Amino acid sequence: MKKESNTTSRRAFVKTTGAVAAGSFFIVPRHVLGKGYIAPSDKLNLAAIGAGGKGRSDILNAYQDGANNVVALCDVDTARAKASIEQFPKAKFYKDFRVMLEEMKDGIDAVTISMPDHVHGIAAMAAMQLGMHVYVQKPLTHNIYEARKLTEAAREYKVVSQMGNQGASNPAQQWMIEQFDKGTVGKVHTVYVWTNRPVWPQGIPVPTDKVKMPESLSKSDWDLFIGPADYVDYHPLYHPFKWRGWWNFGTGALGDMGCHIIDPAFRVLKLGYPTEVECSVGQVFTKDWVPEHIPEGCPPSSNVELKFPASKHNKSEVKMIWTDGGIRPFHPDLIPASHYLGEESGANGVLMIGKKGIMMCGVYGNDPKVYFKNGEVRKMPENYKTTNPNEKMREFGHQVSWTQACKAGFDSPEHKALTSSFDYAGPLTETVLMGNLAIRSYAEGKLNDRGRMDYTGRKKMLWDGQTMKITNHDAANKYVAREYREGWKLI
Ligand SMILES: NC(=O)c1ccc[n+]([C@@H]2O[C@H](COP(=O)([O-])OP(=O)(O)OC[C@H]3O[C@@H](n4cnc5c(N)ncnc54)[C@H](O)[C@@H]3O)[C@@H](O)[C@H]2O)c1
């Protein structure tokens, strides 16, 4: 197992050979250079775990039209990975990321990890332990414990990390930080965050019908898809894309969008671990009076309140109110009724309510504005000068900034300038997943003699972020981490 940073030595090699000649491109095999050296072409050797869906745009953006090499692709489903395989015919194709990482440990510098949420943690940890830099889709992990462990591991193994909440690199977020730091909205006491997700089936019964697997998947491919989760038979209600609505694989609407939409408030207000969480969730009725009880599935809608203590940066306690399933906050008086909330469609948004005004934006921090008590509305100027040199690239250059930081090395200025390295993304993900802990606990209960549920987990819960424990309802602590299927582990 490799623990030390390899980037310093790679960079030293590149510098001493002076081999970064403009336009030159040749790959020196890694066995010539020895482990830990980057090729003189100064291109990263990239691999993708998850090459279809979002994985395709992640690896394409990191590849940056040839600025880097794509040396390996991994996907359990050849049909989903087809376009990436065709685009990178020289890349070695794998179905099992553990085999890929082991076989190519001397040939991969950095990995994009863009498959269902339940495998992010294990794949990222395995890559980091081999000294590979990692770009991991949001939410960073499936549970709070994994997020904490990845955050620590990125530092321990000295790798450059970035979570895939690309809005973090939107110059709009920098503008909002400046506005808040100037005191324009004053202390913020309440934050509303909302989304129209789920836009995939949620709150539906667990599928029980047997469905034939598509040609592109074998039994063992499906077993790899399941990975550390509990085994269930293949069903199109799981793969592709719809895995989001099942706790076994996904993290629901909150997990899907929280790292995008909670991000601006978490960043601008410099929030830390929440101290309290409470929720209520939408019910589904297929018969009179008795709601469906589907603890395996994420609910069709939820309303979550998180509380954060006052800090030096924002000298007020903050109540954050999250709603999904299309439930939106009401129009604050300060915002004219003719103005939209959040983004133009109203589908997603953020409202930070301060003593002096309201800061608002849509998803990814888009379209930020400040509303003042005197009726003034301040927008981000079109010629706003950002420190993000890649702002005009796809997804605000979020993947490209990461590849540049990988080349510059751990703790380099480029690394420190990343907007969602795990030091930031870990606590953000933990906060998002706190909401899910409450949502899952909300479904807990026992059937009584009248055939109705007595719910036991519908509580306001108190959280000790340092020790990762709910202090007033121990039963909920089982959602902090999960047990993995035999044969799978985090370390
Ligand atoms: N940042 C964004 O804007 C954004 C957008 C969409 C999705 N995402 C995130 O990207 C991740 C993937 O979501 P998606 O929508 O692309 O899902 P998807 O189901 O459409 O695609 C997932 C891909 O991963 C492959 N896969 C599944 N299990 C695998 C495994 N064990 N090993 C290798 N490959 C595996 C699938 O075959 C598929 O090609 C999720 O974490 C999601 O939250 C982020």
The ligand as a Tripos MOL2 file, in Angstrom:
@<TRIPOS>MOLECULE
LIG
   44    48     1     0     0
SMALL
NO_CHARGES

@<TRIPOS>ATOM
      1 N1        -22.5070   16.9840  -10.8040 N.am      1 LIG1
      2 C1        -23.5780   16.7770  -11.5120 C.2       1 LIG1
      3 O1        -24.1400   17.6830  -12.1170 O.2       1 LIG1
      4 C2        -24.1090   15.3750  -11.6410 C.ar      1 LIG1
      5 C3        -25.0700   15.0680  -12.5970 C.ar      1 LIG1
      6 C4        -25.5070   13.7520  -12.6930 C.ar      1 LIG1
      7 C5        -25.0110   12.7820  -11.8380 C.ar      1 LIG1
      8 N2        -24.0910   13.1170  -10.8990 N.ar      1 LIG1
      9 C6        -23.5330   12.0930   -9.9990 C.3       1 LIG1
     10 O2        -22.7910   11.1630  -10.7820 O.3       1 LIG1
     11 C7        -22.9050    9.8630  -10.2420 C.3       1 LIG1
     12 C8        -23.4440    8.9380  -11.3310 C.3       1 LIG1
     13 O3        -24.7640    9.3500  -11.6650 O.3       1 LIG1
     14 P1        -25.3780    9.0950  -13.1250 P.3       1 LIG1
     15 O4        -26.5510    9.9730  -13.2540 O.co2     1 LIG1
     16 O5        -24.3050    9.2120  -14.1320 O.co2     1 LIG1
     17 O6        -25.8430    7.5630  -12.9820 O.3       1 LIG1
     18 P2        -26.0750    6.5230  -14.1770 P.3       1 LIG1
     19 O7        -26.7150    5.3490  -13.5680 O.co2     1 LIG1
     20 O8        -26.7360    7.2170  -15.3060 O.co2     1 LIG1
     21 O9        -24.6000    6.1890  -14.6390 O.3       1 LIG1
     22 C9        -23.7020    5.5370  -13.7780 C.3       1 LIG1
     23 C10       -22.6290    4.8560  -14.6020 C.3       1 LIG1
     24 O10       -21.7950    4.1230  -13.7010 O.3       1 LIG1
     25 C11       -21.7650    2.7440  -14.1190 C.3       1 LIG1
     26 N3        -21.5760    1.9340  -12.9130 N.ar      1 LIG1
     27 C12       -22.4790    1.5510  -11.9880 C.ar      1 LIG1
     28 N4        -21.8770    0.8530  -11.0170 N.ar      1 LIG1
     29 C13       -20.5690    0.7820  -11.3370 C.ar      1 LIG1
     30 C14       -19.4340    0.1880  -10.7240 C.ar      1 LIG1
     31 N5        -19.5230   -0.4850   -9.5630 N.pl3     1 LIG1
     32 N6        -18.2430    0.3070  -11.3350 N.ar      1 LIG1
     33 C15       -18.1140    0.9750  -12.5040 C.ar      1 LIG1
     34 N7        -19.1640    1.5620  -13.1320 N.ar      1 LIG1
     35 C16       -20.3640    1.4690  -12.5430 C.ar      1 LIG1
     36 C17       -23.0770    2.5250  -14.8330 C.3       1 LIG1
     37 O11       -23.0550    1.4120  -15.6930 O.3       1 LIG1
     38 C18       -23.2130    3.8410  -15.5760 C.3       1 LIG1
     39 O12       -22.4670    3.8540  -16.7670 O.3       1 LIG1
     40 C19       -23.8130    9.9890   -9.0300 C.3       1 LIG1
     41 O13       -23.0560   10.0840   -7.8640 O.3       1 LIG1
     42 C20       -24.5760   11.2680   -9.2730 C.3       1 LIG1
     43 O14       -24.9960   11.8930   -8.0910 O.3       1 LIG1
     44 C21       -23.6210   14.3890  -10.8020 C.ar      1 LIG1
@<TRIPOS>BOND
     1     1     2 1
     2     2     3 2
     3     2     4 1
     4     4     5 ar
     5     4    44 ar
     6     5     6 ar
     7     6     7 ar
     8     7     8 ar
     9     8     9 1
    10     8    44 ar
    11     9    10 1
    12     9    42 1
    13    10    11 1
    14    11    12 1
    15    11    40 1
    16    12    13 1
    17    13    14 1
    18    14    15 2
    19    14    16 1
    20    14    17 1
    21    17    18 1
    22    18    19 2
    23    18    20 1
    24    18    21 1
    25    21    22 1
    26    22    23 1
    27    23    24 1
    28    23    38 1
    29    24    25 1
    30    25    26 1
    31    25    36 1
    32    26    27 ar
    33    26    35 ar
    34    27    28 ar
    35    28    29 ar
    36    29    30 ar
    37    29    35 ar
    38    30    31 1
    39    30    32 ar
    40    32    33 ar
    41    33    34 ar
    42    34    35 ar
    43    36    37 1
    44    36    38 1
    45    38    39 1
    46    40    41 1
    47    40    42 1
    48    42    43 1
@<TRIPOS>SUBSTRUCTURE
     1 LIG1         1 GROUP 0 **** ****
